[in-house]
Amino acid sequence: MSLLLLPGVEAGKRTAVNMRLLVLGLLEMEPMHGYEIQKWLEISHTELWADVLPGSIYHALRQMEKEGLVEVRATEQRGHRARAIYALTQAGREMFQRLLREGWQQVPRTFPSDLYTLLTFSHHLPSDERRVGLQTMLAALEKELAQWGEGEQAKKEAVAFPTFLQAVFDNGREHLEANIRLVRRLLEEPSTSRDQRDQ
């Protein structure tokens, strides 16, 4: 989710890495065509927790095919359409292992850095305009929290639900709830401390 990612280039880079890990990891399990990968991403709501849009899968597959990370293993005819079935190459397996190892060396960024940055300069906007922005942000967070719960239930119904996966959903829900509490607290404040100092 954008609120939990660093802004700008770093967020974009993280999204690209997440996409590669997801695609390579799924193909490590078995060859799949793009539609199967896209449906997995949709069911898993990866746009919420990995900032990966399911609709971007085909561009990613084409790019990784150019780089020699995946290859078309076969084509499957469905009506008037032919679907390419993708599989990992040896280079793709090596990249998957490298990304995994590098990822485990990174410390997760869990601060809502976008919001922190906005608050630093919030005194440059009228208080009523800030309030509208916070209300919009609160509504979006509450919607994401509801979607998170729906995704958890859908996952439980679709696949076996190991302990680590429950821990992941619990962690994501707690982060969303913490951000909701923060925004509600900000909405309760009549003004920021900077406003009070400048008065």
Buried (B, 14 or more C-beta within 10 A) or exposed (E): BEBBBBEEEEBEEBBBBBBBBBBBEBBBEEBBBBBBBBEBBBBBBBBBBBBBBBEBBEEBBEBBBEEEBBBBBEEEEEEEEEBBBBBBBEBBBEBBEEBEEEEEEEEEEEBBBBBEEBBEEBBEEEBEEBBEBBEEBBEBBEEBBEBBEEBBEBBEEEEEEEEEBEEBBEEBBEBBEEBBEBBEEBEEBEEBEBBEEEE
